[in-house]
Each structure stands twice: as structure tokens, then as C-alpha cells.
Amino acid sequence: MAVLVFAEHDNATIKGATLNTVTAALACGGDVHVLVAGADAGAAAAAAAQIAGVAKVLHADAAGLNHGVAESAAAQVVAIAKAYSHVLFPATASGKNIAPRVAALLDVAQISDATKVLSADTFERPIYAGNAIATVQSLDPIKVVTVRTTGFDAAAASGGSAAVETIAAVADNGSSSFLGSEIAKSDRPELTAAKIIVSGGRALGSSDKFNEVLMPLADKLGAALGASRAAVDAGYAPNDWQVGQTGKIVAPQLYIAAGISGAIQHLAGMKDSKVIVAINKDPEAPIFSVADYGLEADLFTAVPELTGSL
């Protein structure tokens, strides 16, 4: 049977997390179909058809499917799910909102945060904040899986030539509706898609120091800004910058951690980064255990010097 991937998109383009999920779907065996559910999302469906490895794109278009409202999206997935052996979602805020609803409606277990596909019914997933890896086997007829995107390479966004099939959109049951959103606009790359991330911890002491010390370095590198939970809880950085078990899971090419001690919850969100640079004046800081390069120094001296030398 085929494997279904739920696409994240903005009605015009496909988000990067979908590309990683397609790679996971290919490892499950069978043809990979991508569901694009939205409103006036023809451009997104066309973009999905270009993804390498995708055999078919299913396009459901209705006003009730706009904005990715979980109840409507889940109903759309369930309407076609029985034709598939697997239904995969990116393990993002949206995917984690929709997937449990789908699993409950199908009366199957959900496999969360899969980082490796061992076979069609067996997966690996991290537990205990990534300190152990569980091997999970599902005997359910339909496997509902959220995919930790940092565990899979992104499929090529071009080179494919899948057919786009228009399917009937489910009727909106009216149980929920989209009221509005407040989206922070930034010229910086999105945190989960950035190739370079500069993160700060509570040691920075204030939001002003975040701006004064870290922003120039991020600007020089074209990097996204991140923060530890302690820094976010202290009000030094906005919530959407939080990296860690209860924040965003990232795996950039370069991760610079300034003034972050490296609590296990933070390490769970960034230890898959390709190169990790830690700057901390505490030689016993746990962050040094995962760092490729460690600098035992005062960040208020070291970071401006690093910025000035770039």
C-alpha cells in the first residue's frame, strides 16, 4: 500500500519540514502520496508535485481547510486514510496538533518523533530527553507517525513530476474556526530551517544584552537567533526563539551557544547540529560535553571579539 504525507504549506509554497517527512515516507516502502489541504492552494500542490520521490499529490481545496485548523485537517486525512498503510506528519506544532486527532479517529496508536525507519512497522524514537532510543513496533493496520525532521535529510524540492489529483474536501463541521493570528515578521531565517543559529542563555542577563551582544554576530553570519528555556522564562527572549525539549528541535550546520550551561532539556533540542560551538566561563558546563569547539571565556568579551574578527 501507499504512504500518505500530510504537507505543511502556506497555500503557495511547501514548508521545508515536509521534505524531510517525504524522505521518511520513502523509507516505509510503497508509493508516496502527499496531501495538500488548504484554500486556493493550487500553487502549493504544484510545488508538492515537484518533490523528488512523490508519486501523487492529492489536492483538497476548501475555505474550511485554510490556516490548518486541526479539526478540519484531521477530518480530511481520516476521509482518505484507509487507502494507506502509513500516514506521516512532520513533528512540528501543526503536525503534533493534527496527528493525535487522526490516530484517535482511526482508533490506532500514534508513533511520535520517529528518527529512523527500521522497517515498514518498526521505528526508532528518542525518550528521556534523547538519552535513550526506543525501538517501537506497531501492528496497527494504519501507522500514524510524526517525524522528527532533524533525523532525515530533506528530499529534493525539484526533479519530481507527480500527478496532481483533486479530491473532495470534507464538509466543515463548525466545531472550531480560525479567528486570527499575530505573526512576528523578521528578516532572519526561520529557526527550524536555519543553517546557522546563535543561541543565548540566562547568563546574558537581559533582553538588551541579547540585542547588544548576540544580534551583531547573528547579522554577520546570516543566522537565526535562539534561546534556552531559562532565558525565555526570564523574559530575555521571545517564546518562539526557545530551543529544547519544550521548544524547537533544530539541527543546523552551525550552532553557537553563548552563556548556555547545557541542561538536558536544551541539549535534546540541538545536539544533532553538525558543528556545535560553546562559549561559557564555567569549565564544568554540560554544554561542553556535546560541543565540537569549546571556549572557556566570558561571553561579553568573547562574542564581540568573534563578531569583530568576522
Contacts in CASP RR format, 6 or more apart in sequence:
PFRMAT RR
TARGET T0000
AUTHOR 0000-0000-0000
METHOD contacts of the structure
MODEL  1
MAVLVFAEHDNATIKGATLNTVTAALACGGDVHVLVAGADAGAAAAAAAQ
IAGVAKVLHADAAGLNHGVAESAAAQVVAIAKAYSHVLFPATASGKNIAP
RVAALLDVAQISDATKVLSADTFERPIYAGNAIATVQSLDPIKVVTVRTT
GFDAAAASGGSAAVETIAAVADNGSSSFLGSEIAKSDRPELTAAKIIVSG
GRALGSSDKFNEVLMPLADKLGAALGASRAAVDAGYAPNDWQVGQTGKIV
APQLYIAAGISGAIQHLAGMKDSKVIVAINKDPEAPIFSVADYGLEADLF
TAVPELTGSL
1 30 0 8 1.000
1 83 0 8 1.000
1 84 0 8 1.000
1 85 0 8 1.000
2 30 0 8 1.000
2 31 0 8 1.000
2 32 0 8 1.000
2 33 0 8 1.000
2 55 0 8 1.000
2 56 0 8 1.000
2 83 0 8 1.000
2 84 0 8 1.000
2 85 0 8 1.000
3 25 0 8 1.000
3 26 0 8 1.000
3 28 0 8 1.000
3 29 0 8 1.000
3 30 0 8 1.000
3 31 0 8 1.000
3 32 0 8 1.000
3 33 0 8 1.000
3 84 0 8 1.000
3 85 0 8 1.000
3 86 0 8 1.000
3 87 0 8 1.000
3 88 0 8 1.000
4 25 0 8 1.000
4 33 0 8 1.000
4 34 0 8 1.000
4 35 0 8 1.000
4 58 0 8 1.000
4 77 0 8 1.000
4 80 0 8 1.000
4 81 0 8 1.000
4 83 0 8 1.000
4 84 0 8 1.000
4 86 0 8 1.000
4 87 0 8 1.000
4 88 0 8 1.000
5 18 0 8 1.000
5 21 0 8 1.000
5 22 0 8 1.000
5 25 0 8 1.000
5 32 0 8 1.000
5 33 0 8 1.000
5 34 0 8 1.000
5 35 0 8 1.000
5 54 0 8 1.000
5 88 0 8 1.000
5 89 0 8 1.000
6 21 0 8 1.000
6 35 0 8 1.000
6 37 0 8 1.000
6 73 0 8 1.000
6 77 0 8 1.000
6 87 0 8 1.000
6 88 0 8 1.000
6 89 0 8 1.000
6 90 0 8 1.000
6 95 0 8 1.000
6 98 0 8 1.000
6 99 0 8 1.000
7 14 0 8 1.000
7 15 0 8 1.000
7 18 0 8 1.000
7 34 0 8 1.000
7 35 0 8 1.000
7 36 0 8 1.000
7 37 0 8 1.000
7 44 0 8 1.000
7 48 0 8 1.000
8 14 0 8 1.000
8 15 0 8 1.000
8 16 0 8 1.000
8 17 0 8 1.000
8 18 0 8 1.000
8 90 0 8 1.000
8 92 0 8 1.000
8 94 0 8 1.000
8 95 0 8 1.000
9 15 0 8 1.000
9 18 0 8 1.000
9 36 0 8 1.000
9 38 0 8 1.000
9 41 0 8 1.000
9 44 0 8 1.000
9 47 0 8 1.000
9 48 0 8 1.000
10 44 0 8 1.000
11 38 0 8 1.000
11 39 0 8 1.000
11 40 0 8 1.000
11 41 0 8 1.000
11 42 0 8 1.000
11 43 0 8 1.000
11 44 0 8 1.000
11 66 0 8 1.000
12 41 0 8 1.000
12 43 0 8 1.000
12 44 0 8 1.000
12 47 0 8 1.000
13 43 0 8 1.000
13 44 0 8 1.000
13 47 0 8 1.000
14 36 0 8 1.000
14 44 0 8 1.000
14 47 0 8 1.000
14 48 0 8 1.000
14 51 0 8 1.000
14 157 0 8 1.000
15 90 0 8 1.000
16 149 0 8 1.000
16 154 0 8 1.000
16 157 0 8 1.000
16 193 0 8 1.000
17 90 0 8 1.000
17 92 0 8 1.000
17 149 0 8 1.000
17 192 0 8 1.000
18 34 0 8 1.000
18 48 0 8 1.000
18 51 0 8 1.000
18 90 0 8 1.000
19 51 0 8 1.000
19 154 0 8 1.000
19 155 0 8 1.000
19 156 0 8 1.000
19 157 0 8 1.000
20 90 0 8 1.000
20 147 0 8 1.000
20 149 0 8 1.000
20 150 0 8 1.000
20 151 0 8 1.000
20 152 0 8 1.000
20 153 0 8 1.000
20 154 0 8 1.000
20 155 0 8 1.000
21 88 0 8 1.000
21 89 0 8 1.000
21 90 0 8 1.000
21 147 0 8 1.000
21 149 0 8 1.000
21 152 0 8 1.000
22 32 0 8 1.000
22 34 0 8 1.000
22 51 0 8 1.000
22 53 0 8 1.000
22 54 0 8 1.000
22 155 0 8 1.000
23 152 0 8 1.000
23 153 0 8 1.000
23 154 0 8 1.000
23 155 0 8 1.000
24 88 0 8 1.000
24 114 0 8 1.000
24 117 0 8 1.000
24 145 0 8 1.000
24 147 0 8 1.000
24 152 0 8 1.000
25 32 0 8 1.000
25 86 0 8 1.000
25 88 0 8 1.000
26 32 0 8 1.000
26 53 0 8 1.000
26 155 0 8 1.000
27 117 0 8 1.000
27 152 0 8 1.000
28 85 0 8 1.000
28 86 0 8 1.000
28 88 0 8 1.000
28 117 0 8 1.000
28 120 0 8 1.000
28 143 0 8 1.000
29 120 0 8 1.000
30 85 0 8 1.000
31 55 0 8 1.000
31 56 0 8 1.000
32 53 0 8 1.000
32 54 0 8 1.000
32 55 0 8 1.000
33 54 0 8 1.000
33 55 0 8 1.000
33 56 0 8 1.000
33 57 0 8 1.000
33 58 0 8 1.000
33 84 0 8 1.000
34 48 0 8 1.000
34 51 0 8 1.000
34 54 0 8 1.000
34 56 0 8 1.000
34 57 0 8 1.000
34 58 0 8 1.000
34 162 0 8 1.000
35 57 0 8 1.000
35 58 0 8 1.000
35 60 0 8 1.000
35 76 0 8 1.000
35 77 0 8 1.000
35 80 0 8 1.000
36 42 0 8 1.000
36 44 0 8 1.000
36 45 0 8 1.000
36 48 0 8 1.000
36 57 0 8 1.000
36 58 0 8 1.000
36 59 0 8 1.000
36 60 0 8 1.000
37 60 0 8 1.000
37 61 0 8 1.000
37 65 0 8 1.000
37 68 0 8 1.000
37 72 0 8 1.000
37 73 0 8 1.000
37 76 0 8 1.000
37 77 0 8 1.000
37 169 0 8 1.000
38 44 0 8 1.000
38 60 0 8 1.000
38 61 0 8 1.000
38 62 0 8 1.000
38 64 0 8 1.000
38 65 0 8 1.000
38 66 0 8 1.000
38 68 0 8 1.000
39 61 0 8 1.000
39 62 0 8 1.000
39 63 0 8 1.000
39 64 0 8 1.000
39 65 0 8 1.000
39 66 0 8 1.000
40 61 0 8 1.000
41 59 0 8 1.000
41 61 0 8 1.000
41 65 0 8 1.000
42 59 0 8 1.000
42 61 0 8 1.000
45 57 0 8 1.000
45 59 0 8 1.000
45 164 0 8 1.000
46 164 0 8 1.000
47 157 0 8 1.000
48 54 0 8 1.000
48 57 0 8 1.000
48 162 0 8 1.000
48 164 0 8 1.000
49 57 0 8 1.000
49 160 0 8 1.000
49 161 0 8 1.000
49 162 0 8 1.000
49 163 0 8 1.000
49 164 0 8 1.000
50 157 0 8 1.000
50 158 0 8 1.000
50 159 0 8 1.000
50 160 0 8 1.000
50 161 0 8 1.000
50 162 0 8 1.000
51 155 0 8 1.000
51 156 0 8 1.000
51 157 0 8 1.000
51 158 0 8 1.000
51 159 0 8 1.000
51 160 0 8 1.000
51 162 0 8 1.000
52 155 0 8 1.000
52 156 0 8 1.000
52 157 0 8 1.000
52 158 0 8 1.000
52 159 0 8 1.000
52 160 0 8 1.000
53 155 0 8 1.000
53 160 0 8 1.000
53 162 0 8 1.000
54 155 0 8 1.000
54 160 0 8 1.000
54 162 0 8 1.000
55 162 0 8 1.000
56 162 0 8 1.000
56 163 0 8 1.000
56 164 0 8 1.000
56 165 0 8 1.000
57 162 0 8 1.000
57 163 0 8 1.000
57 164 0 8 1.000
57 165 0 8 1.000
58 80 0 8 1.000
58 165 0 8 1.000
58 167 0 8 1.000
59 164 0 8 1.000
59 165 0 8 1.000
59 166 0 8 1.000
59 167 0 8 1.000
60 76 0 8 1.000
60 166 0 8 1.000
60 167 0 8 1.000
60 168 0 8 1.000
60 169 0 8 1.000
60 170 0 8 1.000
61 166 0 8 1.000
61 169 0 8 1.000
62 169 0 8 1.000
62 170 0 8 1.000
62 172 0 8 1.000
63 172 0 8 1.000
64 72 0 8 1.000
64 169 0 8 1.000
64 172 0 8 1.000
65 72 0 8 1.000
65 73 0 8 1.000
65 76 0 8 1.000
65 169 0 8 1.000
66 178 0 8 1.000
67 178 0 8 1.000
67 181 0 8 1.000
68 94 0 8 1.000
68 98 0 8 1.000
68 178 0 8 1.000
69 176 0 8 1.000
69 177 0 8 1.000
69 178 0 8 1.000
70 94 0 8 1.000
70 97 0 8 1.000
70 98 0 8 1.000
70 101 0 8 1.000
70 176 0 8 1.000
71 101 0 8 1.000
71 173 0 8 1.000
71 174 0 8 1.000
71 175 0 8 1.000
71 176 0 8 1.000
72 170 0 8 1.000
72 172 0 8 1.000
72 173 0 8 1.000
72 176 0 8 1.000
73 98 0 8 1.000
74 98 0 8 1.000
74 101 0 8 1.000
74 102 0 8 1.000
74 105 0 8 1.000
75 105 0 8 1.000
75 170 0 8 1.000
75 173 0 8 1.000
76 169 0 8 1.000
76 170 0 8 1.000
77 87 0 8 1.000
77 98 0 8 1.000
77 102 0 8 1.000
78 102 0 8 1.000
78 105 0 8 1.000
78 106 0 8 1.000
79 168 0 8 1.000
79 170 0 8 1.000
80 167 0 8 1.000
81 87 0 8 1.000
81 102 0 8 1.000
81 106 0 8 1.000
81 142 0 8 1.000
82 142 0 8 1.000
84 142 0 8 1.000
85 120 0 8 1.000
85 141 0 8 1.000
85 142 0 8 1.000
85 143 0 8 1.000
86 120 0 8 1.000
86 142 0 8 1.000
86 143 0 8 1.000
86 144 0 8 1.000
86 145 0 8 1.000
87 99 0 8 1.000
87 102 0 8 1.000
87 142 0 8 1.000
87 143 0 8 1.000
87 144 0 8 1.000
87 145 0 8 1.000
88 145 0 8 1.000
88 146 0 8 1.000
88 147 0 8 1.000
89 95 0 8 1.000
89 96 0 8 1.000
89 98 0 8 1.000
89 99 0 8 1.000
89 102 0 8 1.000
89 144 0 8 1.000
89 145 0 8 1.000
89 146 0 8 1.000
89 147 0 8 1.000
90 146 0 8 1.000
90 147 0 8 1.000
90 149 0 8 1.000
91 112 0 8 1.000
91 113 0 8 1.000
91 114 0 8 1.000
91 146 0 8 1.000
91 147 0 8 1.000
91 148 0 8 1.000
91 149 0 8 1.000
91 249 0 8 1.000
92 149 0 8 1.000
92 192 0 8 1.000
95 146 0 8 1.000
96 112 0 8 1.000
96 146 0 8 1.000
99 110 0 8 1.000
99 112 0 8 1.000
99 144 0 8 1.000
99 145 0 8 1.000
99 146 0 8 1.000
100 110 0 8 1.000
102 144 0 8 1.000
103 109 0 8 1.000
103 110 0 8 1.000
103 144 0 8 1.000
106 142 0 8 1.000
106 144 0 8 1.000
108 138 0 8 1.000
108 140 0 8 1.000
108 141 0 8 1.000
108 142 0 8 1.000
108 143 0 8 1.000
108 144 0 8 1.000
109 138 0 8 1.000
109 140 0 8 1.000
109 144 0 8 1.000
110 144 0 8 1.000
110 145 0 8 1.000
110 146 0 8 1.000
111 123 0 8 1.000
111 125 0 8 1.000
111 136 0 8 1.000
111 138 0 8 1.000
111 143 0 8 1.000
111 144 0 8 1.000
111 145 0 8 1.000
111 146 0 8 1.000
112 125 0 8 1.000
112 145 0 8 1.000
112 146 0 8 1.000
113 125 0 8 1.000
113 126 0 8 1.000
113 146 0 8 1.000
113 147 0 8 1.000
113 148 0 8 1.000
114 123 0 8 1.000
114 124 0 8 1.000
114 125 0 8 1.000
114 145 0 8 1.000
114 146 0 8 1.000
114 147 0 8 1.000
114 148 0 8 1.000
115 124 0 8 1.000
115 125 0 8 1.000
115 126 0 8 1.000
115 133 0 8 1.000
115 148 0 8 1.000
115 150 0 8 1.000
115 151 0 8 1.000
115 152 0 8 1.000
116 123 0 8 1.000
116 124 0 8 1.000
116 151 0 8 1.000
117 123 0 8 1.000
118 124 0 8 1.000
118 135 0 8 1.000
120 143 0 8 1.000
121 137 0 8 1.000
121 138 0 8 1.000
121 139 0 8 1.000
121 143 0 8 1.000
122 135 0 8 1.000
122 136 0 8 1.000
122 137 0 8 1.000
122 138 0 8 1.000
123 135 0 8 1.000
123 136 0 8 1.000
123 137 0 8 1.000
123 138 0 8 1.000
123 145 0 8 1.000
124 133 0 8 1.000
124 134 0 8 1.000
124 135 0 8 1.000
124 136 0 8 1.000
125 133 0 8 1.000
125 134 0 8 1.000
125 136 0 8 1.000
125 148 0 8 1.000
126 132 0 8 1.000
126 133 0 8 1.000
126 134 0 8 1.000
126 148 0 8 1.000
126 268 0 8 1.000
127 133 0 8 1.000
127 134 0 8 1.000
129 245 0 8 1.000
129 264 0 8 1.000
129 265 0 8 1.000
129 267 0 8 1.000
129 268 0 8 1.000
130 268 0 8 1.000
131 264 0 8 1.000
148 249 0 8 1.000
149 192 0 8 1.000
149 249 0 8 1.000
150 249 0 8 1.000
150 250 0 8 1.000
150 251 0 8 1.000
150 272 0 8 1.000
151 251 0 8 1.000
151 272 0 8 1.000
184 238 0 8 1.000
184 240 0 8 1.000
188 194 0 8 1.000
188 218 0 8 1.000
188 222 0 8 1.000
188 223 0 8 1.000
188 224 0 8 1.000
188 225 0 8 1.000
189 195 0 8 1.000
189 222 0 8 1.000
189 223 0 8 1.000
189 224 0 8 1.000
190 224 0 8 1.000
191 197 0 8 1.000
191 224 0 8 1.000
191 225 0 8 1.000
191 226 0 8 1.000
191 240 0 8 1.000
191 241 0 8 1.000
191 243 0 8 1.000
191 248 0 8 1.000
191 250 0 8 1.000
192 248 0 8 1.000
192 249 0 8 1.000
192 250 0 8 1.000
194 223 0 8 1.000
194 224 0 8 1.000
194 250 0 8 1.000
194 252 0 8 1.000
195 252 0 8 1.000
195 253 0 8 1.000
195 254 0 8 1.000
196 221 0 8 1.000
196 222 0 8 1.000
196 223 0 8 1.000
196 224 0 8 1.000
196 252 0 8 1.000
196 253 0 8 1.000
196 254 0 8 1.000
196 255 0 8 1.000
196 256 0 8 1.000
197 223 0 8 1.000
197 224 0 8 1.000
197 225 0 8 1.000
197 226 0 8 1.000
197 243 0 8 1.000
197 250 0 8 1.000
197 252 0 8 1.000
197 254 0 8 1.000
197 255 0 8 1.000
197 256 0 8 1.000
197 270 0 8 1.000
197 273 0 8 1.000
198 214 0 8 1.000
198 217 0 8 1.000
198 218 0 8 1.000
198 221 0 8 1.000
198 223 0 8 1.000
198 224 0 8 1.000
198 225 0 8 1.000
198 226 0 8 1.000
198 256 0 8 1.000
198 258 0 8 1.000
199 225 0 8 1.000
199 226 0 8 1.000
199 227 0 8 1.000
199 228 0 8 1.000
199 241 0 8 1.000
199 243 0 8 1.000
199 255 0 8 1.000
199 256 0 8 1.000
199 257 0 8 1.000
199 258 0 8 1.000
199 260 0 8 1.000
199 270 0 8 1.000
200 210 0 8 1.000
200 214 0 8 1.000
200 226 0 8 1.000
200 227 0 8 1.000
200 228 0 8 1.000
200 231 0 8 1.000
200 237 0 8 1.000
200 257 0 8 1.000
200 258 0 8 1.000
200 259 0 8 1.000
200 260 0 8 1.000
201 227 0 8 1.000
201 228 0 8 1.000
201 230 0 8 1.000
201 231 0 8 1.000
201 236 0 8 1.000
201 257 0 8 1.000
201 258 0 8 1.000
201 259 0 8 1.000
201 260 0 8 1.000
201 261 0 8 1.000
202 228 0 8 1.000
202 230 0 8 1.000
202 231 0 8 1.000
202 234 0 8 1.000
202 236 0 8 1.000
202 259 0 8 1.000
203 258 0 8 1.000
203 259 0 8 1.000
203 260 0 8 1.000
203 261 0 8 1.000
203 280 0 8 1.000
203 299 0 8 1.000
204 210 0 8 1.000
204 213 0 8 1.000
204 214 0 8 1.000
204 231 0 8 1.000
204 236 0 8 1.000
204 258 0 8 1.000
204 259 0 8 1.000
204 299 0 8 1.000
205 234 0 8 1.000
205 236 0 8 1.000
206 236 0 8 1.000
207 235 0 8 1.000
207 236 0 8 1.000
207 237 0 8 1.000
209 236 0 8 1.000
209 300 0 8 1.000
210 225 0 8 1.000
210 227 0 8 1.000
210 231 0 8 1.000
210 236 0 8 1.000
210 237 0 8 1.000
213 258 0 8 1.000
213 299 0 8 1.000
213 300 0 8 1.000
213 303 0 8 1.000
213 304 0 8 1.000
214 225 0 8 1.000
214 258 0 8 1.000
214 303 0 8 1.000
215 225 0 8 1.000
216 304 0 8 1.000
216 307 0 8 1.000
217 223 0 8 1.000
217 256 0 8 1.000
217 303 0 8 1.000
217 306 0 8 1.000
217 307 0 8 1.000
217 310 0 8 1.000
218 224 0 8 1.000
218 225 0 8 1.000
220 307 0 8 1.000
220 308 0 8 1.000
220 310 0 8 1.000
221 254 0 8 1.000
221 310 0 8 1.000
223 254 0 8 1.000
223 256 0 8 1.000
224 252 0 8 1.000
225 237 0 8 1.000
225 241 0 8 1.000
226 237 0 8 1.000
226 241 0 8 1.000
226 242 0 8 1.000
226 243 0 8 1.000
227 236 0 8 1.000
227 237 0 8 1.000
227 241 0 8 1.000
227 242 0 8 1.000
227 243 0 8 1.000
228 242 0 8 1.000
228 243 0 8 1.000
228 244 0 8 1.000
228 260 0 8 1.000
228 261 0 8 1.000
228 262 0 8 1.000
228 263 0 8 1.000
228 266 0 8 1.000
229 242 0 8 1.000
229 244 0 8 1.000
229 246 0 8 1.000
229 247 0 8 1.000
229 263 0 8 1.000
229 265 0 8 1.000
229 266 0 8 1.000
230 263 0 8 1.000
231 237 0 8 1.000
232 238 0 8 1.000
232 239 0 8 1.000
232 241 0 8 1.000
232 242 0 8 1.000
240 248 0 8 1.000
242 248 0 8 1.000
243 249 0 8 1.000
243 250 0 8 1.000
243 266 0 8 1.000
243 269 0 8 1.000
243 270 0 8 1.000
244 265 0 8 1.000
244 266 0 8 1.000
244 267 0 8 1.000
244 268 0 8 1.000
244 269 0 8 1.000
244 270 0 8 1.000
245 264 0 8 1.000
245 265 0 8 1.000
245 266 0 8 1.000
245 268 0 8 1.000
245 269 0 8 1.000
246 265 0 8 1.000
247 269 0 8 1.000
248 269 0 8 1.000
249 268 0 8 1.000
249 269 0 8 1.000
249 270 0 8 1.000
249 272 0 8 1.000
250 269 0 8 1.000
250 270 0 8 1.000
250 273 0 8 1.000
251 270 0 8 1.000
251 272 0 8 1.000
251 273 0 8 1.000
251 274 0 8 1.000
252 273 0 8 1.000
252 274 0 8 1.000
253 273 0 8 1.000
253 274 0 8 1.000
253 275 0 8 1.000
254 273 0 8 1.000
254 274 0 8 1.000
254 275 0 8 1.000
254 277 0 8 1.000
255 270 0 8 1.000
255 273 0 8 1.000
255 275 0 8 1.000
255 276 0 8 1.000
255 277 0 8 1.000
256 277 0 8 1.000
256 279 0 8 1.000
257 270 0 8 1.000
257 276 0 8 1.000
257 277 0 8 1.000
257 278 0 8 1.000
257 279 0 8 1.000
257 280 0 8 1.000
257 287 0 8 1.000
257 291 0 8 1.000
258 279 0 8 1.000
258 280 0 8 1.000
258 299 0 8 1.000
258 302 0 8 1.000
258 303 0 8 1.000
259 279 0 8 1.000
259 280 0 8 1.000
259 299 0 8 1.000
260 266 0 8 1.000
260 278 0 8 1.000
260 280 0 8 1.000
260 285 0 8 1.000
260 287 0 8 1.000
261 280 0 8 1.000
261 282 0 8 1.000
261 285 0 8 1.000
261 286 0 8 1.000
261 287 0 8 1.000
262 285 0 8 1.000
262 286 0 8 1.000
262 287 0 8 1.000
263 286 0 8 1.000
264 286 0 8 1.000
266 287 0 8 1.000
267 286 0 8 1.000
267 287 0 8 1.000
267 290 0 8 1.000
270 276 0 8 1.000
271 290 0 8 1.000
275 292 0 8 1.000
275 293 0 8 1.000
276 287 0 8 1.000
276 290 0 8 1.000
276 291 0 8 1.000
276 292 0 8 1.000
276 293 0 8 1.000
277 291 0 8 1.000
277 292 0 8 1.000
277 293 0 8 1.000
277 294 0 8 1.000
277 295 0 8 1.000
278 285 0 8 1.000
278 287 0 8 1.000
278 288 0 8 1.000
278 290 0 8 1.000
278 291 0 8 1.000
278 293 0 8 1.000
278 294 0 8 1.000
278 295 0 8 1.000
279 294 0 8 1.000
279 295 0 8 1.000
279 297 0 8 1.000
279 299 0 8 1.000
279 302 0 8 1.000
279 303 0 8 1.000
280 287 0 8 1.000
280 288 0 8 1.000
280 294 0 8 1.000
280 295 0 8 1.000
280 296 0 8 1.000
280 297 0 8 1.000
280 299 0 8 1.000
281 296 0 8 1.000
281 297 0 8 1.000
281 298 0 8 1.000
281 299 0 8 1.000
282 296 0 8 1.000
283 296 0 8 1.000
288 294 0 8 1.000
295 302 0 8 1.000
END
